């Protein structure tokens, strides 16, 4: 499963695996893909440094990437308290009431409230980059919009290509104009922030829009057949996120969330603003239903919603409150039916890819 | 582009083209695919007979199909007047007001109001079948749910395989239990009635669900690369509807609707209940916006909505009232940028398919 892009990055497979877990990123890279670590939760640069050092040791020179969230619009001098002050009391009450309705306990004293808004602030993203460039990062990815020009320039000066996610051909062209090297076309069926255009339509559209830049297809890819389809559509590889959530390396095994993911069908996700304020595909839960209910106050815009629900989500996850428990995940969740190692997922992707190519070859009259 | 299924039906290409226009169906079949004529508008069996006789003459023994709409639930003795009586006055007023707001004139005296509810009634669908079985129809397709058991049995007795559309794996399994021979997996990005699961995810899910029945992929297929992707996903062919709308044979050329279709991007469709009461993807227009507006009365359930808006749609189409003018169409509308003959569409599909297969072959180290 090699393309020009995967060869250039020194990977065996044109398989880019996004994950918030260093152990998963390391295993993807060791299995021949490019593990891409999500940096958003690293508000402490020291923690990121420690995890990248561990990744370096685990991957022994094989390529891995880092995914940062860096809004182009700067919010100079804006603190978390400033943003907190913008949240209406009605919404705070709705969070309290919904948690109370489901009997969600408080966090134990001293336990971390998890994800904070600060990971989304440019100042924090810049400290992440300072750390990243001390390490042999093979790819810098930007999850929301293109990074600022100076960051692209700095990345290029270090010889690190920059990738950015796009949900429309227009976004993709904007990325190209910003000097981005690789565009990730993220289809409607993908987990996380996603637009309305499905991968089948979006991928060739983005390929045409940014030609000759390489494009990775994201959304709807969890098998080798789906990866082959993405390459048939003109992509130079697949960008996979959901499929790793139920791997052993994700460390969620035997937990309620894993059970929900393994049981979910392709129709059990929803594109909701409940998580961050922008539409993001995730497991449909009583929590997303409450936010999407026309009777409720509805989600706030980004970044307010993320800040509003951060502690609530930490409590839901901490106590594994089943009806509310969710995660960003794509429609391929329906095919995630057993807990496996990253290596076995990659092996199955490789086999499925070969099957699909053989099948197509046979249909065109060769070998069949 | 041949598969076991296309060979069995005697077609050169695994390309199934759904269209309401006999001239398009004939051209698809002559170009090596299987043209499938939509029968819903034939409330007069004589008109259907004339068009099938014409199709027979045009296709000279090459395979074509017929698509009927046949609800499984019988509504014995229900007349159009009974259904009319169920429409609230508020909704009738909303139609009048919306048409008046855009200055839509009445139909000229004596001109047909177009599509009527009767095409959706089982009694009418059965007269269509009586006509169809007098002709060498190679495929009977059912657009909404599986046809009744006796229709499947009659079709099989005539040696005609039956296809049915499915938006979920559950629907597909229900079709298999009903004795259906071919399942059309219709993804979220498709034009017309469609579910929430994208083609990339739905196709392999349906293939697994009904194995070893052949599956056709619908939704997101307008190029040979997309057809190759569908086959990589396990489909035995593509079911294409939108791409024919801007062909010369559709006879819409130089008309306002064609101009709108050629100008539309992939983001210019919406999945709306405005047309029939069930979610159907179509061009987004001021008309769909009015129905989807939370301030308005909202669409009625099927079949009431279709009956309510039939005459309004006929007037909008008759006078080509640009802001309101729409049609069912999928997200691939973004790639429909020039008016061409059916033959040239098929030629381009074939070339694109070969390109995609060659590309995949090269990636796996052969010939590259």
Interface residues (C-beta under 8 A of the other chain):
Chain A: X1 X2 X3 X14 X168 X169 X187 X188 X189 X195 X196 X197 X198 X199 X200 X201 X202 X204 X205 X219 X220 X221 X223 X225 X226 X228 X229 X230 X231 X232 X233 X234 X265 X266 X267 X330 X331 X332 X334 X335 X354 X356 X357 X359 X360 X361 X363 X364 X365
Chain B: X1 X2 X3 X14 X168 X169 X187 X188 X189 X195 X196 X197 X198 X199 X200 X201 X202 X204 X205 X219 X220 X221 X223 X225 X226 X228 X229 X230 X231 X232 X233 X234 X265 X266 X267 X330 X331 X332 X334 X335 X354 X356 X357 X359 X360 X361 X363 X364 X365
